[in-house]
Amino acid sequence: MQRLIAFLKILCQRGFFHSQELSTFAGTEEYHFHHVLLRDVAYQALLKSDRQAYHGQAAAWLIGATQSCGRTGEFASIIAENYESADERILAAEWYTQAGIRARNQGAPLQARHFFDRALTLLPNDLTPLSNPDDLERSWQVLTGRDEVLGILGETEARLADDMALVTLAQTIGHDQYLAEAYYRQGYYFGMSGHYPQELVAYTQGLAAS
């Protein structure tokens, strides 16, 4: 570690990096490339396998650093991006989901939808009753999160499509409580959008499942 710090200081003296007066995390020393082009050249010079490994290490380091100061949610999207760049698709999806929930709770539905969309693209899309139960649960969490956000944004058609997807997913999971919730969500939004006959059908199916 001492050799690394000494090497960084030499690079700072030569104008490659500069040290930040205030670091993002207490007890750490933060360095930035002097110019973004220099950063990009250095990044592209790495082998793809090395880049992926470093992104994975960066994500793991960020988790530890943010947990110690209670700021994990704040950096959830950055952790997700690093895991995605590391080709750790499931971990990236989990962190994008956390970022989406945080954005939704903070009143940023457009940002939340982006994070939920990213999570869904990283999860398996050929789910069956024999799929990994964890994959089914992850997909349920992402879809319910995006479903709520689409309602906030007033995107009726997209919300109804997600309601249908949730019914299908609940049937795939084979969990009556999930199926009842999916029909309730469907019925609620049918009612909000003036589709009253469909609302009645959805609530009736929800009651039957519960």
DRENBALUM-370197 format. One record per residue: residue number from 1; residue in three letters; chain; x, y, z of N, C-alpha, C, O, CB in turn. Coordinates in pm, whole numbers, plus 50000, padded with zeros to 5 digits. Glycine has a CB too. Example, Ala and Ser with C-alpha at 12.3 -4.5 7.8 and 13.67 -1.06 7.14 Angstrom:
2
R    k    r  c  n.east  n.north   n.up  ca.east  ca.north  ca.up  c.east  c.north   c.up  o.east  o.north   o.up  cb.east  cb.north  cb.up
R    1  ALA  A   51319    49431  50780    51230     49550  50780   51320    49670  50780   51424    49668  50846    51131     49553  50905
R    2  SER  A   51285    49775  50708    51367     49894  50714   51290    50003  50787   51341    50114  50804    51408     49940  50572
***
This chain:
210
R    k    r  c  n.east  n.north   n.up  ca.east  ca.north  ca.up  c.east  c.north   c.up  o.east  o.north   o.up  cb.east  cb.north  cb.up
R    1  MET  A   50083    49879  50000    50000     50000  50000   50086    50126  50000   50055    50223  49930    49906     50000  50121
R    2  GLN  A   50193    50125  50078    50282     50241  50083   50345    50267  49947   50360    50383  49906    50392     50220  50188
R    3  ARG  A   50382    50159  49876    50441     50175  49742   50338    50235  49646   50373    50319  49563    50491     50038  49687
R    4  LEU  A   50212    50193  49659    50106     50246  49573   50086    50395  49599   50075    50473  49504    49975     50170  49595
R    5  ILE  A   50082    50435  49725    50063     50576  49759   50179    50659  49706   50160    50768  49653    50050     50594  49911
R    6  ALA  A   50302    50606  49721    50420     50678  49672   50413    50694  49520   50448    50798  49467    50550     50604  49712
R    7  PHE  A   50367    50589  49452    50356     50594  49306   50250    50695  49263   50269    50768  49166    50322     50455  49250
R    8  LEU  A   50138    50699  49336    50034     50797  49306   50084    50939  49323   50051    51027  49243    49912     50774  49395
R    9  LYS  A   50163    50962  49424    50216     51096  49448   50311    51138  49336   50314    51255  49297    50289     51101  49583
R   10  ILE  A   50389    51042  49283    50477     51072  49170   50394    51109  49047   50426    51205  48976    50569     50951  49138
R   11  LEU  A   50287    51034  49023    50200     51063  48910   50131    51199  48926   50108    51269  48828    50095     50953  48893
R   12  CYS  A   50099    51236  49050    50042     51368  49076   50143    51477  49042   50108    51579  48982    49998     51381  49223
R   13  GLN  A   50267    51456  49080    50374     51553  49053   50394    51570  48902   50431    51678  48856    50506     51510  49119
R   14  ARG  A   50370    51464  48827    50389     51468  48682   50262    51510  48608   50260    51513  48485    50435     51332  48632
R   15  GLY  A   50157    51542  48680    50038     51598  48619   49936    51498  48569   49842    51536  48499    50077     51682  48508
R   16  PHE  A   49952    51371  48603    49854     51272  48561   49729    51274  48649   49617    51260  48600    49917     51134  48562
R   17  PHE  A   49750    51292  48779    49641     51294  48876   49648    51420  48959   49748    51491  48957    49646     51170  48967
R   18  HIS  A   49540    51448  49030    49545     51548  49136   49468    51496  49256   49368    51425  49241    49487     51685  49088
R   19  SER  A   49514    51531  49372    49453     51485  49495   49345    51582  49538   49364    51703  49534    49559     51470  49606
R   20  GLN  A   49228    51527  49580    49119     51609  49629   49146    51654  49772   49192    51576  49855    48986     51532  49620
R   21  GLU  A   49116    51780  49800    49134     51829  49936   49038    51759  50032   49076    51724  50144    49111     51981  49942
R   22  LEU  A   48913    51738  49986    48814     51669  50067   48773    51541  49996   48730    51546  49880    48690     51759  50094
R   23  SER  A   48785    51428  50063    48747     51301  50004   48598    51273  50029   48540    51324  50124    48834     51187  50062
R   24  THR  A   48539    51192  49943    48398     51156  49957   48374    51080  50087   48270    51097  50151    48352     51072  49838
R   25  PHE  A   48471    50997  50125    48458     50915  50246   48569    50950  50343   48687    50957  50307    48462     50765  50211
R   26  ALA  A   48529    50971  50469    48626     51003  50573   48729    50891  50587   48696    50773  50578    48555     51028  50708
R   27  GLY  A   48853    50931  50610    48959     50832  50630   49017    50777  50502   49097    50683  50505    48907     50721  50711
R   28  THR  A   48979    50836  50388    49033     50790  50260   49097    50908  50188   49069    51024  50219    48923     50726  50172
R   29  GLU  A   49182    50878  50091    49244     50981  50009   49194    50962  49866   49201    50852  49811    49401     50975  50015
R   30  GLU  A   49145    51070  49807    49078     51060  49677   49160    51129  49569   49208    51241  49587    48938     51121  49683
R   31  TYR  A   49176    51059  49456    49252     51112  49343   49163    51117  49219   49076    51032  49200    49378     51027  49317
R   32  HIS  A   49188    51216  49134    49117     51227  49007   49218    51241  48895   49326    51298  48913    49019     51348  49008
R   33  PHE  A   49181    51187  48776    49265     51211  48659   49266    51360  48628   49166    51429  48647    49214     51130  48538
R   34  HIS  A   49379    51408  48580    49391     51550  48546   49299    51586  48430   49248    51697  48423    49537     51586  48512
R   35  HIS  A   49279    51491  48336    49195     51518  48221   49116    51392  48187   49168    51280  48199    49280     51565  48099
R   36  VAL  A   48992    51409  48143    48905     51296  48113   48960    51212  47999   48941    51090  47998    48766     51345  48079
R   37  LEU  A   49031    51274  47901    49088     51198  47791   49198    51104  47840   49212    50992  47790    49144     51293  47685
R   38  LEU  A   49275    51150  47936    49378     51066  47995   49316    50946  48064   49365    50834  48055    49464     51147  48094
R   39  ARG  A   49206    50972  48134    49133     50863  48200   49084    50760  48099   49098    50640  48119    49015     50918  48281
R   40  ASP  A   49025    50810  47988    48969     50720  47889   49077    50635  47821   49058    50516  47796    48892     50798  47784
R   41  VAL  A   49191    50697  47792    49302     50624  47730   49353    50515  47823   49377    50402  47781    49417     50720  47692
R   42  ALA  A   49369    50549  47951    49417     50451  48049   49316    50336  48063   49355    50220  48075    49440     50518  48187
R   43  TYR  A   49188    50369  48060    49083     50267  48075   49083    50173  47955   49074    50051  47971    48945     50333  48090
R   44  GLN  A   49092    50229  47834    49089     50147  47714   49213    50061  47699   49210    49960  47629    49073     50235  47593
R   45  ALA  A   49321    50099  47765    49445     50021  47756   49437    49892  47837   49518    49802  47818    49562     50105  47805
R   46  LEU  A   49340    49883  47927    49325     49763  48009   49260    49650  47928   49175    49676  47842    49242     49793  48134
R   47  LEU  A   49299    49527  47957    49231     49413  47899   49087    49409  47952   49060    49452  48064    49306     49280  47931
R   48  LYS  A   48995    49358  47870    48855     49353  47911   48839    49275  48041   48763    49315  48129    48769     49290  47801
R   49  SER  A   48910    49164  48053    48900     49083  48175   48948    49160  48297   48892    49146  48406    48980     48954  48159
R   50  ASP  A   49054    49241  48279    49104     49322  48390   49005    49431  48428   48983    49458  48546    49240     49385  48354
R   51  ARG  A   48943    49495  48325    48844     49599  48353   48729    49541  48434   48685    49601  48532    48792     49661  48221
R   52  GLN  A   48681    49424  48393    48570     49362  48464   48607    49332  48608   48529    49355  48700    48526     49234  48392
R   53  ALA  A   48729    49280  48628    48773     49248  48764   48782    49373  48849   48741    49372  48965    48910     49177  48761
R   54  TYR  A   48835    49482  48793    48849     49606  48868   48713    49667  48902   48694    49721  49011    48933     49707  48790
R   55  HIS  A   48618    49658  48808    48483     49708  48836   48419    49630  48951   48353    49687  49037    48395     49701  48710
R   56  GLY  A   48440    49499  48950    48388     49418  49059   48450    49456  49193   48381    49461  49294    48411     49270  49031
R   57  GLN  A   48580    49482  49193    48648     49524  49315   48599    49660  49360   48583    49685  49480    48800     49526  49295
R   58  ALA  A   48576    49749  49264    48527     49883  49298   48389    49876  49362   48361    49946  49459    48524     49972  49172
R   59  ALA  A   48302    49790  49307    48168     49775  49364   48176    49722  49507   48108    49773  49596    48084     49681  49277
R   60  ALA  A   48259    49619  49527    48272     49561  49661   48328    49663  49759   48286    49669  49874    48361     49436  49657
R   61  TRP  A   48425    49743  49713    48483     49845  49801   48379    49951  49838   48371    49993  49953    48605     49912  49733
R   62  LEU  A   48299    49992  49738    48197     50093  49763   48094    50043  49864   48048    50120  49949    48127     50132  49633
R   63  ILE  A   48058    49917  49855    47961     49862  49951   48016    49874  50093   47947    49919  50184    47928     49714  49918
R   64  GLY  A   48142    49833  50111    48203     49841  50244   48215    49984  50293   48186    50014  50408    48338     49776  50243
R   65  ALA  A   48260    50074  50203    48281     50213  50242   48152    50283  50276   48148    50365  50369    48352     50288  50132
R   66  THR  A   48045    50253  50203    47917     50322  50226   47840    50262  50344   47767    50333  50413    47832     50316  50101
R   67  GLN  A   47856    50133  50366    47789     50072  50481   47842    50129  50612   47766    50146  50708    47807     49921  50478
R   68  SER  A   47970    50158  50616    48031     50207  50740   47983    50347  50777   47992    50387  50893    48182     50207  50728
R   69  CYS  A   47932    50422  50678    47884     50558  50707   47735    50574  50678   47684    50686  50677    47965     50660  50626
R   70  GLY  A   47666    50464  50653    47522     50469  50631   47479    50537  50503   47373    50599  50499    47459     50537  50744
R   71  ARG  A   47561    50528  50397    47530     50597  50272   47513    50501  50155   47527    50541  50039    47638     50699  50241
R   72  THR  A   47484    50375  50183    47478     50275  50077   47372    50310  49972   47398    50299  49852    47449     50138  50135
R   73  GLY  A   47254    50352  50017    47147     50385  49922   47187    50495  49826   47151    50492  49708    47023     50426  49997
R   74  GLU  A   47261    50592  49876    47306     50705  49795   47391    50660  49677   47390    50723  49571    47384     50804  49880
R   75  PHE  A   47466    50552  49696    47559     50505  49594   47512    50377  49526   47589    50312  49455    47695     50482  49654
R   76  ALA  A   47385    50339  49547    47335     50212  49492   47348    50206  49341   47386    50102  49287    47189     50192  49532
R   77  SER  A   47318    50315  49272    47325     50313  49125   47469    50300  49077   47494    50235  48975    47261     50439  49067
R   78  ILE  A   47563    50361  49147    47704     50351  49107   47755    50210  49132   47831    50156  49051    47791     50454  49185
R   79  ILE  A   47714    50150  49243    47750     50011  49270   47693    49921  49160   47761    49832  49110    47697     49966  49410
R   80  ALA  A   47567    49947  49122    47503     49869  49016   47579    49882  48884   47603    49782  48815    47357     49913  48997
R   81  GLU  A   47617    50004  48848    47690     50027  48723   47823    49953  48722   47862    49897  48619    47714     50177  48702
R   82  ASN  A   47891    49951  48835    48018     49879  48842   47996    49729  48830   48073    49661  48762    48091     49911  48972
R   83  TYR  A   47893    49676  48894    47866     49534  48881   47824    49499  48738   47858    49392  48687    47756     49491  48980
R   84  GLU  A   47751    49589  48673    47713     49564  48534   47837    49561  48445   47850    49474  48359    47615     49671  48484
R   85  SER  A   47928    49655  48468    48053     49658  48390   48141    49537  48421   48223    49496  48339    48130     49786  48419
R   86  ALA  A   48123    49479  48540    48198     49359  48577   48131    49232  48523   48180    49122  48544    48210     49350  48730
R   87  ASP  A   48017    49249  48453    47938     49139  48399   47879    49052  48510   47855    48933  48491    48022     49054  48306
R   88  GLU  A   47856    49113  48625    47786     49046  48736   47639    49088  48728   47594    49175  48802    47850     49084  48877
R   89  ARG  A   47567    49024  48637    47433     49069  48600   47334    49064  48717   47257    49158  48736    47381     48985  48486
R   90  ILE  A   47336    48958  48793    47240     48945  48902   47267    49049  49011   47174    49114  49060    47245     48803  48963
R   91  LEU  A   47395    49065  49048    47428     49165  49149   47392    49305  49099   47341    49387  49175    47578     49158  49184
R   92  ALA  A   47419    49331  48971    47384     49462  48915   47234    49485  48921   47189    49593  48957    47433     49473  48769
R   93  ALA  A   47156    49382  48886    47009     49395  48890   46961    49423  49031   46871    49504  49050    46942     49269  48836
R   94  GLU  A   47019    49356  49130    46978     49378  49269   47005    49522  49312   46923    49583  49380    47050     49281  49362
R   95  TRP  A   47120    49575  49273    47154     49712  49313   47076    49816  49234   47042    49921  49288    47303     49736  49297
R   96  TYR  A   47047    49787  49106    46959     49879  49032   46819    49881  49095   46754    49986  49098    46950     49836  48883
R   97  THR  A   46774    49767  49144    46645     49762  49211   46646    49850  49336   46552    49925  49360    46607     49618  49248
R   98  GLN  A   46752    49840  49414    46764     49926  49532   46766    50073  49494   46704    50157  49559    46890     49891  49611
R   99  ALA  A   46838    50104  49385    46845     50243  49339   46707    50290  49293   46670    50406  49316    46947     50257  49224
R  100  GLY  A   46631    50202  49227    46497     50238  49183   46403    50265  49299   46326    50360  49296    46440     50129  49096
R  101  ILE  A   46410    50181  49400    46325     50200  49518   46359    50332  49586   46270    50406  49628    46342     50083  49618
R  102  ARG  A   46487    50362  49597    46530     50486  49663   46482    50608  49583   46432    50705  49640    46685     50490  49678
R  103  ALA  A   46498    50601  49449    46455     50714  49365   46304    50734  49375   46256    50847  49382    46496     50691  49218
R  104  ARG  A   46229    50623  49375    46083     50634  49389   46046    50699  49522   45960    50787  49526    46018     50495  49378
R  105  ASN  A   46109    50655  49628    46078     50708  49761   46119    50854  49776   46065    50926  49860    46147     50625  49868
R  106  GLN  A   46214    50898  49695    46259     51038  49701   46186    51127  49601   46222    51244  49584    46409     51046  49676
R  107  GLY  A   46083    51072  49535    46004     51153  49444   46069    51177  49309   46049    51282  49248    45975     51284  49507
R  108  ALA  A   46148    51079  49262    46212     51091  49131   46168    50972  49044   46249    50884  49016    46367     51095  49144
R  109  PRO  A   46041    50969  49000    45988     50852  48930   46056    50824  48796   46073    50707  48760    45842     50869  48908
R  110  LEU  A   46095    50926  48721    46162     50901  48593   46294    50829  48614   46327    50735  48542    46185     51033  48519
R  111  GLN  A   46370    50874  48713    46496     50809  48745   46471    50667  48796   46544    50574  48761    46574     50891  48850
R  112  ALA  A   46368    50652  48877    46333     50519  48928   46300    50424  48814   46343    50309  48813    46215     50529  49026
R  113  ARG  A   46221    50474  48716    46185     50387  48604   46310    50343  48529   46319    50228  48487    46088     50458  48510
R  114  HIS  A   46405    50433  48511    46530     50398  48441   46602    50284  48514   46649    50190  48451    46623     50521  48431
R  115  PHE  A   46610    50294  48646    46680     50191  48722   46605    50057  48716   46668    49952  48701    46696     50235  48868
R  116  PHE  A   46472    50061  48726    46396     49936  48718   46407    49875  48578   46417    49753  48564    46247     49962  48753
R  117  ASP  A   46407    49959  48475    46425     49909  48338   46559    49839  48324   46568    49731  48265    46415     50025  48237
R  118  ARG  A   46665    49901  48379    46798     49842  48371   46800    49707  48442   46858    49611  48392    46904     49936  48433
R  119  ALA  A   46737    49700  48558    46735     49574  48633   46668    49464  48552   46717    49351  48548    46663     49593  48768
R  120  LEU  A   46556    49496  48489    46482     49394  48414   46562    49341  48295   46551    49224  48262    46349     49450  48365
R  121  THR  A   46642    49427  48231    46721     49380  48117   46832    49285  48160   46883    49208  48079    46781     49499  48042
R  122  LEU  A   46868    49288  48287    46978     49205  48336   46930    49072  48394   47010    48980  48414    47056     49281  48441
R  123  LEU  A   46801    49062  48422    46747     48940  48480   46701    48843  48371   46671    48886  48260    46630     48973  48574
R  124  PRO  A   46696    48713  48401    46647     48615  48301   46505    48649  48258   46422    48687  48340    46652     48471  48358
R  125  ASN  A   46477    48636  48129    46343     48669  48078   46266    48546  48032   46158    48559  47976    46354     48768  47964
R  126  ASP  A   46321    48428  48055    46255     48304  48014   46216    48223  48138   46247    48104  48149    46347     48221  47921
R  127  LEU  A   46147    48289  48230    46115     48228  48358   46005    48122  48343   45910    48139  48268    46071     48335  48457
R  128  THR  A   46022    48013  48416    45924     47905  48420   45907    47863  48566   45984    47907  48652    45969     47783  48331
R  129  PRO  A   45808    47780  48596    45793     47733  48735   45917    47661  48787   45934    47646  48909    45674     47641  48746
R  130  LEU  A   46004    47614  48696    46126     47544  48737   46247    47637  48748   46357    47591  48778    46156     47434  48638
R  131  SER  A   46226    47766  48724    46336     47862  48733   46385    47875  48876   46316    47837  48971    46293     47999  48679
R  132  ASN  A   46505    47929  48890    46561     47956  49022   46462    48044  49100   46426    48151  49052    46701     48024  49011
R  133  PRO  A   46419    48000  49218    46324     48081  49297   46374    48222  49324   46295    48315  49332    46294     48012  49428
R  134  ASP  A   46505    48239  49339    46560     48373  49362   46540    48462  49241   46513    48581  49255    46710     48364  49397
R  135  ASP  A   46554    48405  49120    46531     48483  48998   46384    48525  48988   46354    48638  48948    46571     48402  48873
R  136  LEU  A   46295    48436  49025    46153     48470  49024   46122    48582  49122   46048    48675  49091    46068     48346  49057
R  137  GLU  A   46181    48574  49241    46157     48676  49343   46216    48810  49300   46154    48915  49320    46217     48633  49477
R  138  ARG  A   46335    48808  49241    46397     48933  49194   46309    49000  49088   46287    49121  49091    46540     48906  49137
R  139  SER  A   46260    48920  48995    46174     48975  48889   46046    49033  48949   45997    49136  48902    46139     48866  48786
R  140  TRP  A   45991    48968  49050    45872     49019  49115   45899    49155  49180   45818    49247  49166    45821     48920  49221
R  141  GLN  A   46010    49168  49249    46044     49294  49315   46062    49407  49214   46017    49519  49238    46171     49278  49398
R  142  VAL  A   46128    49377  49103    46151     49481  49002   46020    49522  48936   45992    49640  48920    46251     49432  48895
R  143  LEU  A   45940    49423  48897    45814     49453  48828   45716    49530  48917   45650    49622  48870    45749     49325  48779
R  144  THR  A   45707    49492  49044    45616     49566  49133   45665    49709  49152   45586    49802  49159    45604     49495  49270
R  145  GLY  A   45798    49725  49160    45853     49860  49172   45823    49945  49050   45780    50060  49063    46001     49854  49195
R  146  ARG  A   45846    49888  48931    45820     49966  48809   45671    49990  48790   45631    50096  48741    45877     49895  48687
R  147  ASP  A   45589    49893  48828    45444     49907  48817   45396    50031  48893   45315    50108  48841    45374     49781  48871
R  148  GLU  A   45445    50048  49014    45406     50164  49095   45454    50295  49030   45381    50394  49028    45463     50152  49237
R  149  VAL  A   45576    50293  48979    45633     50414  48918   45556    50453  48793   45532    50572  48769    45781     50393  48885
R  150  LEU  A   45518    50355  48712    45441     50385  48592   45307    50448  48626   45257    50534  48554    45419     50259  48509
R  151  GLY  A   45248    50404  48739    45125     50466  48785   45147    50610  48824   45064    50696  48792    45068     50389  48902
R  152  ILE  A   45256    50638  48892    45289     50775  48932   45308    50863  48810   45265    50979  48808    45416     50778  49019
R  153  LEU  A   45372    50807  48706    45400     50884  48585   45277    50897  48495   45279    50973  48397    45513     50818  48507
R  154  GLY  A   45171    50825  48527    45050     50833  48446   45061    50761  48313   44987    50794  48220    45015     50975  48422
R  155  GLU  A   45151    50664  48301    45169     50589  48178   45076    50468  48181   45115    50357  48215    45319     50544  48159
R  156  THR  A   44950    50494  48144    44843     50397  48162   44869    50266  48090   44860    50159  48151    44713     50454  48116
R  157  GLU  A   44900    50271  47961    44916     50149  47883   45034    50066  47935   45025    49944  47947    44937     50182  47735
R  158  ALA  A   45143    50133  47967    45260     50062  48018   45229    50001  48155   45274    49891  48186    45382     50156  48028
R  159  ARG  A   45153    50075  48237    45118     50023  48369   45028    49900  48356   45049    49801  48426    45047     50133  48453
R  160  LEU  A   44929    49905  48267    44842     49790  48249   44919    49670  48194   44888    49555  48229    44727     49825  48155
R  161  ALA  A   45019    49695  48109    45102     49585  48058   45181    49521  48170   45196    49399  48175    45197     49637  47948
R  162  ASP  A   45234    49603  48261    45306     49548  48375   45213    49474  48470   45253    49374  48531    45380     49658  48449
R  163  ASP  A   45090    49523  48484    44992     49451  48566   44969    49310  48511   44965    49213  48587    44858     49528  48570
R  164  MET  A   44956    49299  48378    44938     49168  48316   45062    49082  48336   45052    48962  48362    44908     49184  48165
R  165  ALA  A   45179    49143  48324    45304     49069  48344   45314    49017  48486   45366    48908  48509    45425     49157  48311
R  166  LEU  A   45265    49096  48582    45268     49053  48722   45174    48935  48745   45207    48844  48822    45231     49169  48814
R  167  VAL  A   45058    48936  48681    44966     48822  48693   45034    48696  48639   45031    48591  48703    44834     48850  48616
R  168  THR  A   45094    48709  48522    45163     48594  48462   45276    48545  48551   45294    48425  48571    45218     48630  48324
R  169  LEU  A   45355    48640  48605    45467     48603  48690   45418    48536  48818   45476    48437  48864    45552     48726  48724
R  170  ALA  A   45311    48589  48877    45255     48529  48998   45208    48387  48972   45225    48298  49056    45139     48614  49052
R  171  GLN  A   45148    48364  48855    45106     48229  48818   45227    48138  48801   45223    48021  48837    45022     48232  48689
R  172  THR  A   45335    48193  48745    45458     48116  48728   45519    48080  48863   45565    47967  48883    45560     48195  48643
R  173  ILE  A   45519    48176  48955    45573     48152  49088   45486    48050  49163   45537    47969  49240    45581     48283  49168
R  174  GLY  A   45354    48057  49139    45264     47964  49205   45233    48000  49349   45212    47913  49433    45320     47829  49200
R  175  HIS  A   45232    48131  49376    45209     48180  49513   45076    48255  49514   45062    48358  49448    45328     48273  49562
R  176  ASP  A   44978    48204  49590    44844     48264  49591   44845    48410  49637   44769    48492  49586    44752     48184  49679
R  177  GLN  A   44932    48442  49735    44936     48579  49786   44984    48675  49678   44931    48785  49663    45028     48588  49910
R  178  TYR  A   45084    48633  49603    45133     48715  49493   45027    48730  49385   45009    48838  49328    45261     48656  49433
R  179  LEU  A   44956    48621  49357    44852     48627  49254   44740    48721  49295   44690    48799  49214    44796     48487  49226
R  180  ALA  A   44700    48715  49423    44596     48806  49472   44643    48951  49462   44566    49039  49423    44559     48772  49618
R  181  GLU  A   44770    48977  49497    44823     49114  49488   44826    49161  49343   44792    49276  49314    44964     49121  49548
R  182  ALA  A   44866    49072  49253    44873     49109  49111   44734    49146  49058   44720    49245  48986    44933     48994  49028
R  183  TYR  A   44633    49068  49094    44497     49099  49049   44446    49228  49115   44374    49306  49052    44401     48982  49080
R  184  TYR  A   44484    49249  49241    44443     49373  49308   44504    49494  49237   44435    49593  49212    44486     49371  49457
R  185  ARG  A   44634    49485  49204    44699     49595  49132   44629    49620  48999   44606    49734  48959    44848     49565  49110
R  186  GLN  A   44597    49511  48931    44531     49523  48801   44393    49587  48817   44356    49677  48741    44519     49384  48735
R  187  GLY  A   44318    49540  48916    44185     49595  48937   44188    49742  48975   44107    49821  48928    44113     49517  49044
R  188  TYR  A   44283    49778  49061    44295     49917  49106   44320    50009  48987   44257    50115  48975    44408     49931  49209
R  189  TYR  A   44411    49969  48901    44442     50060  48791   44337    50056  48681   44317    50156  48612    44577     50025  48732
R  190  PHE  A   44268    49943  48663    44153     49942  48572   44050    50044  48620   43992    50118  48540    44090     49799  48564
R  191  GLY  A   44026    50048  48752    43930     50143  48807   43976    50286  48789   43896    50373  48753    43907     50115  48953
R  192  MET  A   44107    50312  48813    44161     50447  48798   44152    50497  48654   44140    50617  48630    44306     50451  48845
R  193  SER  A   44159    50403  48559    44158     50444  48418   44020    50428  48353   44006    50442  48232    44261     50363  48340
R  194  GLY  A   43918    50397  48435    43782     50393  48384   43740    50264  48317   43637    50260  48251    43764     50502  48290
R  195  HIS  A   43819    50157  48334    43784     50026  48276   43709    49945  48382   43763    49851  48439    43913     49949  48226
R  196  TYR  A   43584    49982  48407    43513     49927  48523   43476    49779  48510   43488    49706  48609    43388     50007  48546
R  197  PRO  A   43432    49730  48394    43405     49586  48385   43531    49502  48412   43525    49400  48480    43349     49552  48248
R  198  GLN  A   43646    49548  48356    43771     49476  48378   43813    49486  48525   43873    49393  48580    43881     49531  48287
R  199  GLU  A   43781    49599  48587    43812     49616  48729   43740    49510  48812   43799    49447  48899    43774     49757  48777
R  200  LEU  A   43611    49491  48784    43531     49394  48858   43585    49252  48840   43593    49176  48936    43384     49400  48814
R  201  VAL  A   43623    49218  48717    43676     49086  48689   43807    49063  48765   43828    48957  48824    43699     49068  48537
R  202  ALA  A   43895    49165  48764    44024     49152  48830   44008    49135  48980   44075    49050  49040    44110     49273  48801
R  203  TYR  A   43920    49215  49042    43899     49203  49187   43836    49067  49221   43869    49007  49324    43807     49318  49238
R  204  THR  A   43747    49019  49135    43687     48888  49161   43792    48777  49156   43791    48685  49238    43576     48860  49059
R  205  GLN  A   43882    48788  49059    43989     48689  49048   44087    48700  49167   44140    48600  49215    44066     48706  48915
R  206  GLY  A   44107    48824  49212    44194     48844  49328   44136    48780  49453   44208    48718  49531    44216     48992  49352
R  207  LEU  A   44005    48797  49471    43939     48735  49586   43947    48583  49580   43966    48517  49682    43792     48779  49593
R  208  ALA  A   43932    48529  49461    43939     48384  49445   44079    48332  49477   44094    48221  49527    43899     48345  49304
R  209  ALA  A   44180    48411  49447    44318     48368  49472   44358    48383  49617   44446    48311  49665    44413     48447  49385
R  210  SER  A   44294    48477  49687    44336     48506  49824   44281    48406  49924   44307    48417  50044    44292     48647  49863
***
